[in-house]
Amino acid sequence: MPTNKGVNLKYLVEPRGDDYFGILNDDSDSYVGYVALRGARYHVRNDESEEIAVVNSLGEAIPALAAHYEANPPRWERES
C-alpha cells in the first residue's frame, strides 16, 4: 500500500470505459489520476491530465502515480 509521509493511502482502480480507468483515493472518494491502455502500454495521468508515466501493466499504475505525488506533492490553489 502506498504511503505518504507516514500516512497510509488507499487507492482503487475503477473501470470508466473500454481501456480507461480512474484511480480513486478511497479515503477522499475523489479521483487522483487516470490510466489509459494504448497498444500494449498503460499511460498514467495525474488529476490535471498531465501524463506522468507509461507502465507495462495496470498493477504498475498506482505505484507510479504514488511515486509521482510523493516527488511532486499537489499544491493548494486559492479559488477566491
N, C-alpha and C positions, 0 to 999 in steps of 0.2 A: 504494500500500500504506500503511495507516495506521501512524503512528509514535507512540511514547510515550516521551518523554524520551531520544531518540536511539536507541531500540531498535526495530527493525522487528518488527511483529507481523503474523502471517498469520492471516486469518480465512477460514473456509469456510462456505458456506450449505448445510445438509443438509435435504432434504425429510423431514418427520416425519409426514406425513399430507396430506390434501387441504387446501390453502390454509394450511398451518402449516409453519414452518421453524425449525430450530435454527441459531444462529450459533456455530460451533465455533472455539476458538483452536487452531490446528494444532499449535503447539509443546507446549501442555499437554494436548491431547486432551480438553478439557473445554468444556462449553457455557458461553458468557458472555452469551448473550442469545437471544431468540426473536422471530419475526416471524409475524404472522397477517394474512391478507388478509381484510378486511371491506369488502364492497362494492367500490369501486374504489381503496381506500387500504390501505396496509400499516401495521399498528400494531406498533411495536418495543418490546419489553420487556427489561429487564435480567435478570440471573440470579436476582433476588429477585422476579420477576414484576411489577415496577412499570413502568407504561407511561412511556416516556421520549420517544417521538417518534411522529409519524404522517407517513409519507412517501408519495410518489406511485408509487414503483417499488421492486422488490426490490433493485435495484442501489444505491439510496439508503440502505438499511437499515444496511449495515456502516459507512459514514461517519458516520451519525447515532449509532450505538452507540459508535464510537471517540471521537467528539467528546464524548459524554456521559461516558465513562470518563476522558477527559483532563481534563474540567472537574470531575469528581467521582470521584477515584480510590477504588477499593474499599479498605475498611479491614479490617485483620486482626482477626478476632474470636477471643477466647480461649475454648476449649472446656472447659478444666478449670483 
